[in-house]
Amino acid sequence: MGEVSIEYVAPHAGRGLKRMKIFNKYWFSTSSGAIGIVTGEDQYTKIKKAYIKVVAGLDENYDAKDVMENGSPVPDRIITDILRDLK
């Protein structure tokens, strides 16, 4: 999909506001909506993260923001484990 130039300020886990830049959005359809995985970078710390969340699947930009603001962080270890499982 390539890098997407979207930036916004999002509250995150009680640690104040962070300015996030979204890199990519991945969507998986389900019978009750969609699952979104969004990758991005904190513009202040430069830490790259991935978040996952069930969303309505009706508005891509709204859903991406919702995933970044309210989604569960996906630990690097989990991503590594999934890739290892699929080899």
N, C-alpha and C positions, 0 to 999 in steps of 0.2 A: 504494500500500500504506500510506502514511503512516508517521510516525515510530514506531519500535519502541523501547520503553524497556528496552534490554538493555545492561548495562555489565559489563565484565570486564577483568581485567588480562591482557595478552598480551605475551609476549616478541616482539621484532621486530627482526630484522636486526642483532643484536648491540648494539643501542643501549639496552639496558635494558628495563624494563617500562613499558608504556603502558596507561593506562585508556582503553578505546575505548567509545564509545556508538554502537550500530548504528542507522542511520536506515532503510535499506531492504535487502531481499534479493530478488535476481532469480535465477530458476532456469530452466535450459534442459536438457531431457532429451536424452540421447544413448543409443546402443545399449549403452554400457558404464557408464552411471551418469548423472551430471548435471554441468553446469557452473554454478558459482555466482558471482555478482557481488554483493558486499556493499559498501554505502556506510556511512560512519561518520565520527565525529569524535574526535580525540584530546582527552580531557577536560582535559589540562594545557596543550597548545599551541593548542587550538581549531582545528587544521588538519583540514580535511575531506579524506577520501581514499576511493578505491574500490579494492577488491582483487578478483582473479579466480582461480579454482582449480577443477580437476576434483575432484568429491566423490562419495561413494557414493550419495547421494540417498535415504538411509533415515531420517535424523533431522534435521529442519530446523534445530533449535537447535545441535546438534552440528556440522552442516555449516557453518552460518554462523560459528561460532567458529573452525572449521578454516580457512575462507577468510580470516578476519581475521588469524589467527595465522601461517598458512603460505602464503597466496596471494601472487601477484605484484601489486605496486601497479600500478594503471592510471594512467599519466600523463594529465594534463588535455589535453595535445596530442593524444593518441590519441583521446580522446573527441571532441574538436573535429573531428579529421580524419574520424572515422566519421560524425558528423552532417553534415559538409560533403559527404561521398561520397553520402549518402542524399537530398540535396536535388535 
